[in-house]
């Protein structure tokens, strides 16, 4: 019985140490998600005004720019998947990967070849394990992405869509990321970045009833689009990186809180079992003492006769 009690005590010490770790990770994730939320809020005005500028140029001119013109036949599409470098985030990465696989299946059913780009070690590991081809990948900045990171990711994607498909280019660019809705809700989404649908972008960028002004462009609307559209893609990718970072930290916080709560419940259960084992041990010792005393009394009484 003493050996069983030692086992319970050892497990209680182990679970208590684990609980301290998960509690610390929960607090760190809570701090990081607040910072990530602030960055998302700070990037929104820039993205909104840049979207308005792109919309004004695209709708205010008759320029047929390759980044705003839909191909007659879409043969190849690029899919950018945003995951995290680290785990311990519940279903965060698996949901994003599942959404990317669903998008890939849909595009392939439509007869398109899919070129995959991935941010984050978790997504890369998933695709490498299944021996799936990755065109390009990036790691090391998913927890705290910067605009420079977004530019680094956007560059090969913009280059790919500017090329002809016969030269290895793509007709469309899609992005899969996790939208931060609240501390309790994060949703995996897929969105088409390019070519731009000016009607949809105009609805998003322009308040209801507002009419965009008309502009004259120097040197030309096409040159303005050449400068604006890469910045638009960079800002969209940057916002998606920030959304994914905030979602990952929120998912980690929730997972660590659940682990901490479960550890507390396990400690209570083990403590009850340890107490029961201790009581059984004490009861057994008392029974042995009483039995020994009774036997000694019987032996003494027999010798007196």
C-alpha positions in Angstrom: 0.0 0.0 0.0 2.9 2.4 0.8 4.3 1.9 -2.8 0.9 2.9 -4.3 0.9 6.1 -2.2 4.4 7.0 -3.4 3.2 6.6 -7.0 0.3 9.0 -6.4 2.6 11.5 -4.8 5.1 11.3 -7.6 2.3 11.8 -10.2 0.9 14.8 -8.3 4.3 16.5 -8.3 4.7 15.8 -12.0 1.2 17.2 -12.9 1.7 20.2 -10.6 5.0 21.1 -12.5 3.2 20.7 -15.8 0.3 22.9 -14.6 2.8 25.7 -13.8 4.2 25.5 -17.3 0.9 25.6 -19.0 -0.3 28.5 -16.8 2.9 30.4 -17.8 2.3 29.7 -21.5 -1.3 30.8 -21.2 -0.3 34.1 -19.7 2.4 34.7 -22.4 -0.1 33.9 -25.2 -2.7 36.3 -23.6 -0.1 39.1 -23.7 0.9 38.3 -27.3 -2.6 38.2 -28.6 -3.3 41.7 -27.2 -0.2 43.0 -29.1 -1.2 41.2 -32.3 -4.8 42.7 -32.0 -3.3 46.2 -31.8 -1.2 45.6 -34.9 -4.2 44.4 -36.8 -6.1 47.5 -35.8 -3.2 49.7 -36.8 -2.8 48.2 -40.2 -6.5 48.5 -41.1 -6.6 52.2 -42.0 -3.6 51.8 -44.4 -5.1 48.8 -46.1 -8.5 50.5 -46.4 -7.1 53.7 -48.0 -4.8 51.7 -50.3 -7.8 49.6 -51.4 -9.7 52.9 -52.2 -6.8 54.1 -54.3 -6.6 50.9 -56.2 -10.4 50.9 -56.8 -10.3 54.6 -57.9 -7.6 53.8 -60.5 -9.2 50.6 -61.7 -12.7 51.9 -62.1 -11.7 55.4 -63.3 -9.8 54.2 -66.3 -10.2 51.8 -69.2 -6.8 50.2 -68.7 -6.6 46.5 -69.1 -4.0 45.7 -66.5 -2.9 42.1 -66.1 -3.5 42.3 -62.3 -7.1 43.3 -62.8 -8.0 41.4 -65.9 -9.5 37.9 -65.5 -8.0 35.3 -67.9 -10.4 33.8 -70.4 -9.3 30.3 -69.3 -7.7 29.8 -65.9 -5.1 27.0 -66.2 -2.8 27.5 -63.2 -3.5 29.1 -59.7 -1.2 29.9 -56.8 -2.4 29.1 -53.2 -0.6 30.8 -50.3 -1.2 28.9 -47.0 -0.5 30.7 -43.7 0.3 28.4 -40.7 2.4 28.8 -37.6 6.0 27.8 -36.8 5.0 26.3 -33.4 2.2 24.0 -32.3 0.3 23.8 -29.0 -2.5 25.8 -30.6 -5.4 23.4 -30.7 -6.9 23.0 -34.2 -5.4 26.3 -35.5 -3.0 24.7 -38.0 -5.2 21.7 -38.9 -8.1 23.9 -39.8 -6.0 26.1 -42.1 -4.5 23.1 -43.8 -7.9 21.5 -44.2 -9.3 24.7 -45.8 -6.3 24.9 -48.2 -6.8 21.2 -49.2 -10.5 21.9 -49.9 -9.6 24.9 -52.0 -6.9 22.9 -53.9 -9.4 20.1 -54.6 -12.0 22.6 -55.9 -9.5 24.3 -58.2 -8.2 20.9 -59.5 -11.8 19.8 -60.2 -12.1 23.0 -62.3 -9.1 21.8 -64.3 -6.5 24.1 -62.8 -3.0 23.2 -61.8 -2.3 24.4 -58.3 1.1 25.8 -57.2 1.4 25.9 -53.4 3.3 28.5 -51.3 3.4 28.0 -47.5 4.3 30.2 -44.5 5.0 28.3 -41.3 6.8 25.1 -40.3 3.6 23.3 -39.4 2.2 23.6 -42.9 5.6 22.8 -44.5 5.9 19.6 -42.3 2.4 18.5 -43.3 3.1 18.8 -47.0 6.6 17.3 -46.8 5.3 14.3 -44.9 2.8 13.7 -47.7 5.5 14.3 -50.3 3.5 17.2 -51.9 5.4 19.8 -53.9 5.9 23.3 -52.4 6.9 26.1 -54.8 8.4 28.3 -52.0 8.1 28.5 -48.2 9.0 30.9 -45.4 9.5 30.4 -41.7 10.7 32.2 -38.6 8.3 35.1 -38.3 4.8 33.8 -37.8 4.5 34.8 -34.2 5.4 38.5 -34.9 5.2 39.2 -38.6 6.5 42.6 -40.0 5.7 44.4 -43.2 9.1 43.4 -44.5 8.1 39.8 -44.1 4.9 40.4 -46.1 7.0 42.0 -48.9 9.3 39.0 -48.9 6.3 36.7 -49.3 4.5 38.9 -51.8 7.4 39.3 -54.2 7.5 35.8 -55.8 3.7 35.7 -55.9 3.4 39.0 -57.8 6.2 37.9 -60.2 4.3 34.6 -60.8 1.0 36.3 -61.7 2.8 38.8 -64.0 4.3 36.0 -66.0 2.5 34.2 -68.8 1.3 30.7 -67.8 3.4 29.3 -70.6 6.5 30.7 -68.8 5.6 29.2 -65.5 3.2 32.0 -64.3 -0.2 31.7 -62.7 -3.6 33.1 -63.6 -5.0 33.5 -60.1 -3.6 34.0 -56.6 -5.5 32.7 -53.5 -4.7 33.0 -49.9 -5.7 30.8 -47.0 -5.4 32.2 -43.5 -7.2 32.3 -40.1 -9.3 35.3 -39.4 -9.3 36.6 -35.9 -12.9 37.2 -34.9 -12.6 37.2 -31.1 -10.6 35.6 -28.3 -12.9 32.5 -28.5 -13.5 32.4 -32.3 -11.0 32.1 -35.1 -12.1 31.1 -38.6 -10.1 29.6 -41.4 -10.8 31.5 -44.7 -9.8 31.3 -48.3 -9.8 34.5 -50.4 -8.8 35.3 -54.0 -6.3 38.2 -54.0 -5.6 38.4 -57.8 -6.8 39.2 -60.3 -8.8 41.9 -58.5 -12.6 41.9 -58.8 -13.0 45.7 -58.9 -16.7 45.5 -58.2 -16.2 43.6 -55.0 -13.3 45.7 -53.9 -15.3 48.8 -54.5 -18.1 47.6 -52.3 -15.6 46.8 -49.5 -13.6 50.0 -49.8 -16.4 52.5 -50.4 -19.2 53.3 -47.9 -22.7 53.0 -49.1 -23.8 56.0 -51.1 -20.3 57.4 -51.5 -19.1 58.1 -55.1 -15.4 57.8 -55.9 -13.9 60.9 -57.5 -12.6 60.9 -61.1 -8.9 61.3 -61.6 -6.5 62.1 -64.4 -3.4 60.0 -64.2 0.2 61.0 -65.0 2.1 59.4 -66.6 -0.7 56.8 -67.1 -3.2 54.7 -65.2 -1.3 51.6 -66.1 1.9 53.0 -64.5 -0.1 53.9 -61.4 -1.5 50.4 -61.2 2.0 49.0 -61.6 2.9 50.8 -58.5 -0.3 50.4 -56.4 -1.2 46.8 -57.0 2.0 45.3 -55.5 1.5 47.5 -52.5 -2.1 46.3 -52.3 -1.0 42.6 -52.4 1.7 43.3 -49.7 -0.9 45.0 -47.4 -3.4 42.2 -47.8 -0.7 39.6 -47.0 0.5 41.6 -44.1 -3.0 41.9 -42.7 -3.5 38.1 -43.2 -0.2 37.4 -41.4 -1.3 39.6 -38.5 -4.7 38.0 -38.4 -3.2 34.5 -38.3 -0.7 35.5 -35.6 -3.5 36.9 -33.4 -5.6 33.7 -34.1 -2.6 31.5 -33.2 -1.9 33.2 -29.9 -5.7 33.1 -29.0 -5.8 29.4 -29.9 -2.7 28.8 -27.8 -4.1 30.7 -24.8 -7.3 28.6 -25.1 -5.4 25.3 -25.4 -3.2 26.2 -22.4 -6.1 27.3 -20.3 -7.8 24.0 -21.0 -4.6 22.1 -20.2 -4.2 24.0 -16.9 -7.8 23.3 -16.0 -7.4 19.6 -16.8 -4.2 19.5 -14.7 -6.1 21.0 -11.8 -8.8 18.4 -12.1 -6.3 15.6 -12.4 -4.5 16.8 -9.3 -7.8 16.8 -7.3 -8.5 13.2 -8.5 -5.0 12.0 -7.6 -5.2 13.8 -4.2 -8.4 11.9 -3.4 -6.8 8.6 -4.5 -3.7 9.4 -2.4 -5.9 10.2 0.6 -7.8 7.0 0.2 -4.6 5.0 -0.1 -3.2 6.7 3.0 -6.4 6.0 4.9 -6.4 2.4 3.8 -2.7 2.1 4.9 -3.5 3.6 8.3 -6.6 1.4 8.7 -4.4 -1.7 7.9 -1.8 -0.6 10.4 -4.4 -0.2 13.1 -5.9 -3.6 12.2 -2.5 -5.2 12.5 -1.8 -3.5 15.8 -5.2 -4.5 17.2 -4.8 -8.0 15.9 -1.3 -8.2 17.4 -2.6 -6.9 20.8 -5.5 -9.3 20.8 -3.2 -12.2 20.0 -0.8 -11.1 22.7 -3.7 -10.9 25.2 -4.9 -14.4 24.3 -1.4 -15.7 24.7 -1.0 -14.1 28.1 -4.4 -15.4 29.3 -3.5 -18.9 28.2 -0.2 -18.8 30.2 -2.0 -17.6 33.3 -4.2 -20.8 33.3 
